[in-house]
């Protein structure tokens, strides 16, 4: 028995060392010991970025609502709260936000806190707009009226564009717009970002004398382990699969820029590095999209997911025939040529890889494995693959 325990401990220690080594020299080590404020750190993408920043040695200051946005919650499952400064509050509370920045003196801000999906914005449009527009302006104003922050990454969405159902990808200088309150609010927040950048934070003439490198990022539909978002395709699929229930699809022929959660995060971190080290030239809007350029429908994604989980005994797919049909985009794609050219960034995983890594997480969840270690291993897998591609962010 003692030998078995020692063997298990040895394997755990080897995994710890392997992950630690993989995290060295990423993004030229700019995040090591750096105080970083991350709003929305308990959300799906926020929890993965919290883990990644912590693995690189950043001093993470998280700010989110008192309760995580989903139950279960990836943030709570990985139990990382004791390793960071975990603060709670509402992004709509300007005074609280400004006081946190004054007290903790972050040099970098990632603003993720938001109402994150389309359908809830139809039910509570004012909440969606207050959070996504007002919350973003609160963040910009808090940064303007404090002194520590040098770089900011404001998280937007692919849905900021006036969607004309083009078959080609939208570029960063295409028209902003939106049909639903969520999309419109995100586009409005982007206009506020541009205004603050030009009026207060630019290296050129501005109303203030401070230089803050302010970038915004737009990514497509993100998939990965730990996503339990209401009305999210992968989240709903995995909930059904875990319960051996039928999967209901609203729009089986819709296409989206599906991408693994670590793909846009590697792009956001690449941008943050350049904002910190080179500043104003990179203070722009940036798209981050998936590797595949051909359209992949919702139905195809779900069929792949089911086959990866248990092809011998698949769950059934049914179609949502409910009478309530709210507007959702049918086709939406992003061009990430700018990020490839100027940030030397590109995606790592194809859709099959992304789904396979997602399934690994949910199988670990089903088996009640240590999800902190599972997340670290999946992060290591991603970095290892990126290193084989010799991507710029993996080298010092």
C-alpha positions as CSV (number, residue, x, y, z in Angstrom):
1,X,0.0,0.0,0.0
2,X,2.8,2.4,1.0
3,X,4.5,1.7,-2.3
4,X,1.3,2.4,-4.3
5,X,0.8,5.7,-2.5
6,X,4.4,6.7,-3.1
7,X,3.9,5.8,-6.8
8,X,0.8,8.0,-7.0
9,X,2.5,10.9,-5.3
10,X,5.4,10.5,-7.6
11,X,3.2,10.7,-10.7
12,X,1.4,13.8,-9.3
13,X,4.8,15.4,-8.6
14,X,6.0,14.7,-12.1
15,X,2.8,16.2,-13.6
16,X,3.4,19.3,-11.4
17,X,7.0,19.7,-12.6
18,X,6.0,19.1,-16.2
19,X,3.2,21.8,-16.1
20,X,5.6,24.2,-14.3
21,X,8.2,23.7,-17.0
22,X,5.7,24.2,-19.8
23,X,4.6,27.6,-18.3
24,X,8.1,29.0,-18.3
25,X,9.1,31.7,-20.8
26,X,5.6,32.2,-22.3
27,X,4.9,35.7,-23.5
28,X,8.4,36.7,-22.7
29,X,7.7,36.3,-19.0
30,X,5.9,39.6,-18.8
31,X,3.2,38.3,-16.5
32,X,5.5,36.9,-13.8
33,X,4.8,38.9,-10.6
34,X,2.6,41.3,-12.5
35,X,-0.5,42.6,-10.7
36,X,-3.4,41.9,-13.0
37,X,-7.1,42.8,-12.4
38,X,-9.5,40.3,-14.1
39,X,-13.2,41.1,-13.9
40,X,-15.5,38.2,-14.5
41,X,-12.9,35.8,-13.2
42,X,-15.5,33.3,-12.0
43,X,-17.0,32.9,-15.5
44,X,-16.1,30.2,-18.0
45,X,-13.4,32.1,-19.9
46,X,-12.4,34.1,-16.8
47,X,-11.7,31.0,-14.8
48,X,-9.5,29.5,-17.5
49,X,-7.6,32.8,-17.8
50,X,-7.3,33.0,-14.0
51,X,-5.7,29.5,-14.0
52,X,-3.3,30.4,-16.9
53,X,-2.2,33.7,-15.3
54,X,-1.6,32.0,-12.0
55,X,0.5,29.3,-13.6
56,X,2.7,32.0,-15.1
57,X,3.2,33.7,-11.8
58,X,0.9,36.7,-12.1
59,X,-0.6,38.3,-9.0
60,X,-4.3,37.9,-10.0
61,X,-6.9,40.2,-8.5
62,X,-10.3,38.8,-9.4
63,X,-13.5,40.8,-9.3
64,X,-16.9,39.2,-9.9
65,X,-20.5,39.0,-8.6
66,X,-20.9,37.3,-5.2
67,X,-22.2,34.1,-6.9
68,X,-20.6,32.5,-10.0
69,X,-22.7,32.8,-13.1
70,X,-23.4,29.1,-13.4
71,X,-23.8,26.1,-11.1
72,X,-21.7,24.0,-11.4
73,X,-18.9,26.6,-11.8
74,X,-15.5,25.8,-13.3
75,X,-14.0,28.4,-11.0
76,X,-15.4,26.7,-7.9
77,X,-14.5,23.3,-9.2
78,X,-10.8,24.1,-9.7
79,X,-10.7,25.6,-6.2
80,X,-8.3,28.4,-7.1
81,X,-9.8,31.1,-5.0
82,X,-7.3,30.8,-2.2
83,X,-4.4,31.3,-4.6
84,X,-5.5,34.7,-5.8
85,X,-7.1,37.9,-4.4
86,X,-10.7,37.0,-4.8
87,X,-13.0,40.1,-4.6
88,X,-16.7,40.3,-5.1
89,X,-19.0,43.1,-6.3
90,X,-21.0,44.4,-9.2
91,X,-19.3,45.9,-12.3
92,X,-22.1,48.5,-12.2
93,X,-20.8,49.8,-8.9
94,X,-18.4,52.5,-10.0
95,X,-17.2,53.5,-6.6
96,X,-16.4,50.0,-5.6
97,X,-14.5,49.3,-8.8
98,X,-12.4,52.5,-8.5
99,X,-11.6,51.8,-4.9
100,X,-10.3,48.3,-5.8
101,X,-8.0,49.7,-8.5
102,X,-6.7,52.4,-6.1
103,X,-6.1,49.8,-3.4
104,X,-4.6,46.9,-5.4
105,X,-2.7,49.0,-8.0
106,X,-3.0,46.6,-11.0
107,X,-0.8,47.4,-14.0
108,X,-2.8,45.3,-16.4
109,X,-6.6,44.9,-16.6
110,X,-8.6,42.2,-18.4
111,X,-12.3,43.2,-18.5
112,X,-14.4,40.1,-18.9
113,X,-17.4,40.9,-16.6
114,X,-20.6,40.9,-18.7
115,X,-23.9,39.5,-19.5
116,X,-22.6,36.9,-21.9
117,X,-25.3,35.5,-24.2
118,X,-28.1,36.6,-26.6
119,X,-31.2,35.0,-25.3
120,X,-31.1,36.4,-21.7
121,X,-30.8,39.9,-23.2
122,X,-34.3,39.5,-24.6
123,X,-35.7,38.7,-21.2
124,X,-33.9,41.5,-19.4
125,X,-32.7,44.0,-21.9
126,X,-32.0,46.8,-19.4
127,X,-29.9,44.5,-17.2
128,X,-27.9,43.4,-20.3
129,X,-27.3,47.0,-21.4
130,X,-26.5,48.4,-18.0
131,X,-24.0,45.6,-17.4
132,X,-22.3,45.5,-20.8
133,X,-22.4,49.2,-21.7
134,X,-22.5,50.8,-18.2
135,X,-20.1,48.3,-16.7
136,X,-17.6,48.9,-19.5
137,X,-17.8,52.7,-19.1
138,X,-17.3,52.3,-15.3
139,X,-14.1,50.3,-16.0
140,X,-12.8,52.9,-18.4
141,X,-13.6,55.8,-16.1
142,X,-12.1,54.0,-13.1
143,X,-8.9,53.6,-15.1
144,X,-9.0,57.2,-16.2
145,X,-9.2,58.5,-12.7
146,X,-6.6,56.3,-11.1
147,X,-2.8,56.0,-11.8
148,X,-1.6,52.4,-11.8
149,X,-3.0,50.8,-15.0
150,X,-0.7,50.8,-18.0
151,X,-2.5,48.4,-20.3
152,X,-6.2,47.2,-20.7
153,X,-7.8,44.4,-22.7
154,X,-11.5,44.9,-23.1
155,X,-13.3,41.7,-24.0
156,X,-16.0,42.1,-26.7
157,X,-17.6,39.5,-28.9
158,X,-17.9,38.5,-32.6
159,X,-21.5,39.8,-32.4
160,X,-20.4,43.4,-32.3
161,X,-20.5,43.5,-36.1
162,X,-23.6,44.5,-38.1
163,X,-24.3,40.9,-39.3
164,X,-25.1,40.8,-43.0
165,X,-24.9,37.0,-43.1
166,X,-21.7,37.2,-45.2
167,X,-19.9,33.9,-46.0
168,X,-16.5,35.6,-45.4
169,X,-15.1,36.8,-42.1
170,X,-15.7,40.2,-40.6
171,X,-12.6,42.4,-40.2
172,X,-11.9,44.8,-37.4
173,X,-12.8,47.9,-39.4
174,X,-16.2,46.5,-40.6
175,X,-19.4,48.2,-39.5
176,X,-20.5,47.7,-35.8
177,X,-24.1,47.1,-35.0
178,X,-26.5,44.5,-33.5
179,X,-30.0,43.2,-33.7
180,X,-30.6,41.9,-30.1
181,X,-29.8,43.9,-26.9
182,X,-26.7,41.8,-26.2
183,X,-25.1,42.4,-29.6
184,X,-26.1,46.1,-29.6
185,X,-24.8,46.6,-26.1
186,X,-21.5,45.1,-27.0
187,X,-21.2,47.3,-30.0
188,X,-22.0,50.4,-27.9
189,X,-19.3,49.4,-25.4
190,X,-16.8,49.2,-28.3
191,X,-17.7,52.7,-29.3
192,X,-17.1,53.8,-25.7
193,X,-13.7,52.1,-25.8
194,X,-12.8,53.9,-29.0
195,X,-13.9,57.2,-27.5
196,X,-11.8,56.8,-24.3
197,X,-8.8,55.6,-26.3
198,X,-8.9,58.7,-28.5
199,X,-10.0,61.2,-25.9
200,X,-7.9,60.2,-22.9
201,X,-5.5,57.3,-23.4
202,X,-3.8,57.9,-26.8
203,X,-0.1,58.6,-27.1
204,X,-1.1,61.6,-29.2
205,X,-2.9,64.7,-28.0
206,X,-5.6,63.8,-25.5
207,X,-7.6,65.4,-22.7
208,X,-5.4,63.7,-20.1
209,X,-1.7,63.4,-20.0
210,X,-1.7,59.7,-19.2
211,X,-0.8,57.0,-21.7
212,X,-2.8,53.8,-21.3
213,X,-2.6,51.2,-24.0
214,X,-6.2,50.2,-24.5
215,X,-7.1,47.2,-26.8
216,X,-10.4,45.4,-27.4
217,X,-10.7,41.8,-28.4
218,X,-13.5,39.9,-30.3
219,X,-13.8,36.2,-30.5
220,X,-16.3,33.7,-31.6
221,X,-18.2,30.9,-29.9
222,X,-15.8,29.4,-27.3
223,X,-16.0,25.8,-26.3
224,X,-14.1,23.8,-23.6
225,X,-14.3,22.1,-20.3
226,X,-16.1,23.8,-17.5
227,X,-18.7,25.5,-19.6
228,X,-22.2,25.4,-18.0
229,X,-23.6,28.5,-19.6
230,X,-27.4,28.7,-20.0
231,X,-28.4,28.2,-23.6
232,X,-24.8,27.6,-24.7
233,X,-24.6,24.8,-27.3
234,X,-21.7,22.8,-25.8
235,X,-22.9,23.4,-22.2
236,X,-26.4,22.2,-23.0
237,X,-25.1,19.2,-24.9
238,X,-22.8,18.1,-22.1
239,X,-25.6,18.5,-19.5
240,X,-27.8,16.2,-21.7
241,X,-25.0,13.7,-22.3
242,X,-24.1,13.5,-18.6
243,X,-27.8,12.8,-17.9
244,X,-28.2,10.4,-20.9
245,X,-31.0,12.7,-22.2
246,X,-31.8,13.9,-25.7
247,X,-30.1,17.0,-27.0
248,X,-32.5,19.7,-28.3
249,X,-31.2,21.9,-31.1
250,X,-32.8,25.3,-31.9
251,X,-30.8,26.0,-35.1
252,X,-29.1,22.9,-36.5
253,X,-27.9,24.6,-39.7
254,X,-26.4,27.7,-38.1
255,X,-22.6,28.1,-38.4
256,X,-20.4,29.8,-35.9
257,X,-16.6,30.4,-35.4
258,X,-16.2,27.5,-32.9
259,X,-12.9,27.6,-31.1
260,X,-11.3,26.0,-28.0
261,X,-11.3,28.3,-25.0
262,X,-7.5,28.6,-24.8
263,X,-7.3,29.9,-28.4
264,X,-8.7,33.4,-27.8
265,X,-7.0,33.5,-24.4
266,X,-3.6,33.0,-26.0
267,X,-4.6,35.8,-28.3
268,X,-5.6,38.1,-25.5
269,X,-2.4,37.3,-23.6
270,X,-0.4,38.0,-26.8
271,X,-2.0,41.4,-27.2
272,X,-1.6,42.2,-23.5
273,X,2.2,41.5,-23.8
274,X,2.5,43.9,-26.7
275,X,0.3,46.5,-25.0
276,X,2.6,46.3,-21.9
277,X,5.9,46.3,-23.9
278,X,5.1,48.5,-26.9
279,X,2.0,50.3,-26.0
280,X,0.0,52.6,-28.3
281,X,0.7,51.0,-31.7
282,X,-1.2,47.9,-30.5
283,X,-4.1,49.8,-28.9
284,X,-6.6,48.7,-31.4
285,X,-9.5,46.2,-31.9
286,X,-8.5,42.6,-32.6
287,X,-10.3,39.5,-33.9
288,X,-9.4,36.0,-32.8
289,X,-10.9,33.1,-34.7
290,X,-10.6,29.3,-35.2
291,X,-8.3,27.4,-37.5
292,X,-10.9,26.1,-39.9
293,X,-12.3,28.4,-42.5
294,X,-15.1,26.2,-43.9
295,X,-18.5,26.4,-42.3
296,X,-19.3,23.9,-39.5
297,X,-22.9,23.7,-38.5
298,X,-24.3,23.3,-35.1
299,X,-25.5,19.8,-36.0
300,X,-22.1,18.7,-37.2
301,X,-20.5,19.9,-33.9
302,X,-23.0,18.0,-31.8
303,X,-22.6,14.8,-33.9
304,X,-18.9,15.0,-33.4
305,X,-19.2,15.6,-29.7
306,X,-21.6,12.6,-29.3
307,X,-19.2,10.3,-31.2
308,X,-16.3,11.4,-29.0
309,X,-18.2,10.8,-25.8
310,X,-19.6,7.3,-26.6
311,X,-20.1,6.4,-30.2
312,X,-21.5,2.9,-29.3
313,X,-24.5,4.3,-27.3
314,X,-25.1,7.9,-28.5
315,X,-27.8,10.1,-27.1
316,X,-30.6,11.2,-29.4
317,X,-30.7,14.6,-31.2
318,X,-34.1,16.3,-31.3
319,X,-35.2,19.7,-32.7
320,X,-36.7,22.5,-30.6
321,X,-40.2,23.1,-32.2
322,X,-41.3,25.7,-29.6
323,X,-43.3,28.6,-31.0
324,X,-41.1,31.3,-29.5
325,X,-38.4,32.1,-32.1
326,X,-36.2,35.0,-31.2
327,X,-33.7,36.4,-33.7
328,X,-30.3,34.7,-33.8
329,X,-27.7,35.0,-36.5
330,X,-27.5,32.1,-38.9
331,X,-24.0,32.7,-40.2
332,X,-21.1,34.5,-38.5
333,X,-17.4,34.3,-39.1
334,X,-14.3,36.5,-38.2
335,X,-11.2,37.2,-40.1
336,X,-8.1,37.0,-37.8
337,X,-5.6,38.0,-40.5
338,X,-4.6,41.1,-38.6
339,X,-3.7,39.1,-35.5
340,X,-1.7,36.7,-37.6
341,X,0.2,39.5,-39.4
342,X,0.9,41.9,-36.5
343,X,0.8,39.7,-33.4
344,X,2.2,36.6,-35.1
345,X,-0.7,34.7,-33.5
346,X,-2.6,31.7,-34.9
347,X,-4.9,29.0,-33.5
348,X,-3.5,25.7,-32.4
349,X,-6.4,23.2,-32.5
350,X,-8.8,22.1,-35.3
351,X,-12.4,21.5,-34.3
352,X,-11.8,17.8,-33.7
353,X,-8.9,18.5,-31.3
354,X,-11.0,21.2,-29.5
355,X,-13.9,18.8,-29.0
356,X,-11.6,16.0,-27.9
357,X,-10.0,18.2,-25.2
358,X,-13.5,19.3,-24.1
359,X,-14.7,15.7,-23.7
360,X,-11.6,15.0,-21.6
361,X,-12.6,17.6,-19.1
362,X,-16.2,16.5,-18.8
363,X,-15.2,12.8,-18.4
364,X,-12.9,14.0,-15.6
365,X,-15.9,15.9,-14.1
366,X,-18.1,12.8,-14.4
367,X,-15.5,10.7,-12.6
368,X,-15.0,13.3,-9.9
369,X,-11.3,13.8,-10.7
370,X,-9.2,16.6,-9.4
371,X,-10.3,19.3,-11.8
372,X,-7.6,21.7,-10.9
373,X,-5.0,19.2,-12.1
374,X,-7.2,18.3,-15.1
375,X,-7.2,22.0,-16.1
376,X,-3.5,22.3,-15.7
377,X,-2.9,19.2,-17.8
378,X,-5.2,20.5,-20.6
379,X,-3.4,23.8,-20.4
380,X,0.0,21.9,-20.7
381,X,-1.3,20.0,-23.7
382,X,-2.2,23.2,-25.5
383,X,1.1,24.9,-24.8
384,X,3.0,21.8,-25.9
385,X,1.1,21.7,-29.2
386,X,1.7,25.5,-29.7
387,X,5.4,24.9,-29.1
388,X,5.6,22.3,-31.8
389,X,4.2,25.0,-34.1
390,X,6.8,27.4,-32.9
391,X,4.3,30.1,-32.2
392,X,5.7,33.5,-31.1
393,X,4.2,33.5,-27.7
394,X,5.8,30.2,-26.7
395,X,9.3,31.5,-27.0
396,X,11.3,34.1,-25.0
